[in-house]
């Protein structure tokens, strides 16, 4: 039997989210795939953020101070 289930890893033990039709001490093979809470894999979310930041165009205008200007104002 092959079945995909959801489980939670707690204190070193996988805890199935629903009962399974298995006998005590029955051997199984487990493939682990993490599930992101928001539905997006972390790497994909970071890539989208980087793409979004890359598209930002900040209009700071001609009166914007540079680093030296901010330090000189004290």
Backbone as a ProteinNet text record, in pm:
[ID]
protein_1_A
[PRIMARY]
XXXXXXXXXXXXXXXXXXXXXXXXXXXXXXXXXXXXXXXXXXXXXXXXXXXXXXXXXXXXXXXXXXXXXXXXXX
[TERTIARY]
84.8	0	89.1	58.9	126.8	23.3	59.5	-34.9	44.1	-6.4	53.5	-29.9	38.1	-32.4	36	-33.2	26.3	64	176	222.1	295.8	314.3	390.3	504.6	622.3	740.8	753.4	736.3	737.9	829.2	927.1	1017.8	1079.2	1119	1185.7	1093.1	962.5	865.4	768.7	741.1	639.5	502.4	415	278.4	182.4	117.3	23.3	-93.7	-140.1	-254.2	-385.9	-385.2	-505.4	-462.2	-554.1	-519.8	-478.1	-386.7	-339.1	-375.2	-405.8	-439.1	-312.7	-234.9	-110.5	-113.8	-44.8	-31.4	80.9	77.2	188.6	316.5	423.5	556.6	566.2	469.1	477	580.7	669.2	774.1	717.1	755.3	712.5	832.9	823.2	925.9	865	937	886	971.2	906.6	971.1	924.2	1017.9	982.6	991	885.2	879.5	820	894.8	841.6	730.6	636.1	523.6	532.7	546.5	554.3	415.5	410.9	283.6	204.5	273.5	203.1	184.4	229.6	211.8	324.8	413.7	526.3	653.7	728.5	859.3	943	1025.2	1103.1	1188.6	1257	1344.2	1263.5	1145.2	1061.3	1013.5	977.7	933.1	1045.8	1166.8	1281.4	1309.3	1299.9	1322.2	1219.8	1094.6	991.8	1018.8	1066.6	1101.1	1214.3	1318.4	1431.4	1387.6	1302.9	1253.1	1173.5	1090	1009.9	1095.7	1196.5	1285.3	1363.7	1400.2	1474.6	1394.2	1261.1	1174.5	1142.2	1173.9	1144.2	1230.9	1169.6	1241.6	1204.2	1300.6	1274.7	1308	1210.3	1232	1264.1	1393.3	1433.2	1451.3	1447.4	1451.1	1588.6	1599.8	1730.4	1779.7	1690.4	1729.3	1766.2	1775.4	1806.9	1949.5	1966.3	2101	2169.1	2298.6	2376.4	2426.8	2505.8	2554.3	2629.2	2715.9	2792.9	2700.9	2599.8	2504.4	2431	2391.1	2323.4	2416.9	2543.8	2638.6	2674.9	2675	2712.9	2603.7	2480.7	2369.4	2369.2	2448.3	2448.9	2516.2
-118	0	124	220.8	350.4	456	542.5	644.9	768.9	885.5	1011.1	1063.8	1094.7	1144.5	1270.9	1344.7	1456.6	1408	1457.4	1420.5	1538	1532.6	1632.8	1560.9	1621	1563.7	1624.5	1543.3	1590.2	1501.4	1562.6	1488.5	1366.4	1380.7	1272.7	1166.3	1191	1091.2	1157.5	1088.1	1135.5	1097.1	1195.3	1171	1197.5	1091.4	1109	1198.8	1279.2	1367.3	1289	1167.4	1083.2	939.1	855.5	715.3	642.1	546.5	468.3	322	253.2	110.5	24.3	38.1	-36.5	-115.6	-230.6	-311.2	-255.4	-279	-241.6	-307.7	-234.1	-279.8	-311.7	-271.9	-292.9	-197.2	-248.6	-166.7	-92.3	34.4	117.7	196.4	249.9	338.4	477.9	575.6	712.8	804.5	884.4	990.8	1121.6	1207.1	1330.6	1449.5	1528	1651.8	1756.7	1861.8	1964	2041.8	2087.1	2164.6	2302.3	2404.9	2540.6	2585.7	2662	2707	2793.6	2880.1	2969.4	2910.3	2788.2	2722	2744	2839.5	2863.8	2806.4	2732.6	2692.2	2816	2807	2921.6	2983.5	2901	2953.4	3032	2984.3	3053.5	3187.6	3190.1	3314.2	3417.5	3374	3465.2	3517.8	3431	3473.1	3578.1	3559.3	3658.4	3792.6	3787.9	3912.2	3984.7	3910.8	3972.5	4033.8	3964.3	4016.8	4143.9	4143	4261.3	4380.1	4356.3	4464.6	4518.2	4430.3	4472.9	4563.8	4553.2	4635.2	4770.6	4787.7	4913.5	5026.1	5137.3	5256.5	5366.8	5408.5	5509.5	5646.7	5734.5	5871.7	5954.7	5978.2	6049.7	6198.4	6239.1	6380.4	6443.3	6566.7	6633	6678.9	6689.1	6738.6	6627.5	6505.8	6392.7	6403.9	6371.8	6375.3	6240.5	6245.4	6122.7	6093.7	5991.4	5950.2	6062.4	6130.8	6239.4	6352.6	6378.7	6483.8	6453.7	6329.5	6290.2	6305.4	6270.2	6281.5	6427.5	6510.1	6650.1	6732.4	6684.2	6764.4	6775.5	6694.7	6698.8	6819.4
0	0	0	-83	-83.2	-51.4	42.5	85.5	125.4	90.5	134.1	249.8	360.2	478.5	529.4	611.2	683	821.6	871.2	1004.1	1065.1	1195.6	1269.5	1339.1	1335.3	1399	1538	1641.6	1780.2	1862.3	1927.9	2017.1	1949.5	1823.8	1752.5	1695.9	1698.5	1651.6	1553.1	1441	1348	1401.1	1412	1459.7	1344.2	1293.1	1181.2	1220.3	1124.5	1148.4	1150.6	1097.5	1097.8	1126.6	1176.5	1203.7	1075.7	1090.7	976.8	994.6	884.7	893.2	897.9	1005.1	1020.2	1150.3	1148.3	1270.3	1355.1	1485.8	1571.7	1521.7	1522.7	1480.6	1332.2	1252.7	1108	1050.2	965.9	905.3	784.9	774	661.7	611.6	493.8	438.8	431.3	484.6	491.9	406.2	324	249.1	310.1	347.9	418.2	324.2	320.3	243.3	335.3	365.2	454.2	385	463.6	414.9	478.4	395.3	446.2	490	596.7	652	554.7	479.4	388.1	248.9	228.3	100.5	0.9	27.5	-62.3	-2.5	-78.3	-27.9	3.5	105.8	153.4	42.2	-34.7	-140.8	-243.8	-276.7	-374.8	-318	-190	-128	-125.9	-93.8	-92	-232.2	-331.5	-469.6	-511.7	-473	-506.2	-438.6	-314.3	-244.9	-316.1	-352.8	-422.7	-555.4	-627.6	-754.8	-731	-629.3	-597.2	-557.7	-473.3	-432.7	-552	-643	-760.8	-851.6	-846.5	-930.5	-867.5	-739.4	-671.8	-726.9	-752.8	-795.7	-696.2	-617.4	-516.4	-573	-568.8	-614.5	-491.2	-467.8	-347.6	-373.6	-494.9	-529.1	-517	-564.6	-567.7	-429.8	-331.7	-199.1	-102.8	-150.9	-62.7	-12.3	115.8	174.1	155.4	133	129.1	270.8	284.3	416.5	488	413.4	473.1	518	439.4	475.5	604.8	623.6	747.4	867	850.7	962	990.1	888.3	904.5	970.2	969.7	1021.3	1173.4	1242.4	1389	1443.6
[MASK]
++++++++++++++++++++++++++++++++++++++++++++++++++++++++++++++++++++++++++

